[in-house]
Amino acid sequence: MEAYTDFAGVYDTFMDNTPYQEWADFLTELIEKYGISKKRQGADEAGSGSIQEEILNSEKNLVLDLGCGTGTLTELLYQKGFDMVGVDSSEDMLNVAFAKREDSGSEILYLCQDMRELDLYSTVGTVVCVCDSINYLLEADEVEDTFKLVNNFLYPGGIFVFDFNTVYKYEQVIGDTTIAENREECSFIWENFYHEKEQINEYDLTIFVKETESGLFRRFTETHFQRGYSLEEMESLVKKAGMEMVLALDADTHKAPTKESQRIYMLARECLKEKKK
């Protein structure tokens, strides 16, 4: 069953406690400290270089939100001053993102693509991929191939910031648990089933949404699969893809990861292309 179809319509409702603003602040700090992407210039600063310089700057200043979902984080990073591109494989999730763009007046480019088949019109200076999107890749080969595509589309010296849920989280924290939430307009039951051999967490969602006209609740289901990875596995896959590891941080503490880290941020740098002149 395809994920993020009916669920897209209520995704933001159930994610309203997600610290998107904190994520945007933290990602901005990382980009400013380690990256090459700069925020949009004022009108008095633009156009001061040659056409070639302006084209190259427009590429290295682009930030790609890979697995952007409904575009909440994408919009926040745009508000921070970055030129944004959002990519997601779910048309339903992107339709919500389009509506947000219409409301905000932002100039975000959204593309409907599977990250395993990423195909951009130019290089970008920064790629971010958070909210455990990488965990939807169930085979290490898929992760490696995706990382190679990211590396291919990174401007020389550009950075890739992503997070992932660890094996520890699925195995010890949420695996084989049931989570339920009851709200006025919608409710859900989230059943987790952890498959230890494959390191895959299956979660079956049952969602009830109140119809506006009838007042009755409509029931629908979706099944999602995510695979847990270890820090060592991810470091190896980053290197196989041709990128240089820069740092890894526990997503909760922003300190060095431990064996009990549930989600880890990683920052890698493109390092194979010759510098553009």
C-alpha positions, 0 to 999 in steps of 0.5 A: 500500500502506498504511503502518504496518500490519505494520510497527507490530508491530516499529516500536519494535524498530527505533526503539530508538536514537531519542532520544525522551527528548532530544526530550521534554526539548527539547520541554518546554524550548520549551513552557515558554519559548514556550508557554502549556501548564502541567504538571498541578497538585497536588491542593491547587492545583486547583479554585481558580478558577471553573468557566469558568476551570478549563475554559479552563485545561484546554484551554490546558494540553492538549498534542496529539502529532500523528502520535503513532505508538506513543505513546513520545513521548506517554508521555514528555511525559505523564510530564513532567506534561502532559495529553496527546492523541495522534492517528495515522491508523494503527490498528495503531500506536495499538494499540501505544500503547494497550498502553503506556497500559495498562502505565503507567496514564497518562490519555492520550486517543488518537484515530485520525484523519488529520492532514489531517482533524483534528477535536478536541473542544476547543482545545489549548494546544500541538501537537507533530508530530515524527519527520518526520510532516509529510513524509508530506504529499506536496503543499504544499496538504495541508501548508497545509490541515493547518496551518490545522486546527492553527491552528483548534484552537490556544488563543489564543496557543498554539504549534505545534512540528514538524520536517521532513526537508529536500530536502537530506537526501533528495537528498544523504544518504539518497536512492537508498541501501539500509540493512539491519539484522539482529537476532536476532528481526527484520531489515529492508532499507530501499531508498530511491529519490529522485524529484527532480522531485517531491522525493519519497523512496520507501522500500521496506521488506522486513521479516523477523519470527521467529514465536514458535511455529514459529521461522520468519521471516515476510516482509512489505513496505511502501512509504512516501513522504515529500516533502522541503521547504525552510525557505522553503517551510515558513515560507510555509506557516505564514504562509498558515495564519495562524500567526506564525513564532517560530523555526527550529532545526537539529534536530541542533545546535539552532542556526540552520538551514543549507543542509546541515541535514537536519532542522529544528524550527519553532515557530509561534504562533496569532495570529488568534483573539481572546483568551478572557476 
